[in-house]
Amino acid sequence: MLSTIAVVLIILWLLGIITGYTIGSFIHILLVIAIVLFLLRIIRA
């Protein structure tokens, strides 16, 4: 579940959909968490 959310956040960020000014910092924090979770999943597999 968390890995799916991580992948979706990374894809949306790469597409530039969620780069608004109002929630920019919150999205960046979520992206850092998402990338860490994604990397942990890759390392464990």
N, C-alpha and C positions, 0 to 999 in steps of 0.2 A: 504494500500500500504506500509506504513512504517513498519507496524507490520510484513508483509510478508518478507521484506528485513531483519528485525531484526531476524526473525526465521532462514532464510537462512544463515545469517552470523554466528549465534550461532552454527548451525549444521555443517557448514564448519570448524569452529574453533575447534569444538569437534572432527571432523574427522582428523584434522591436515593438511588440504589441503593448508591453507593460512598462514602457519607459516614460511614464508621466511625471510631471514635476511634483504633484501633491503626494504621491505614495512612493516616490523614487527611493528614498533611504530604506523604507520598510521592505520594498521589493529586493533591494540589494542584500539586505540581511537574510531574507528568505533564500535568495540565490546562493549565498555562501553556504547556508545550511544544506540546501539541495545538492550542491556540488560535493560537499563532504560526504553526504549520505550515498550519493551515486558512486563516488570513489571507493568508499568502504564496501559497497556491494560488489564492485569489480574486483577488489583485492581479495575478498572472501571467496569468490567464485573460482 
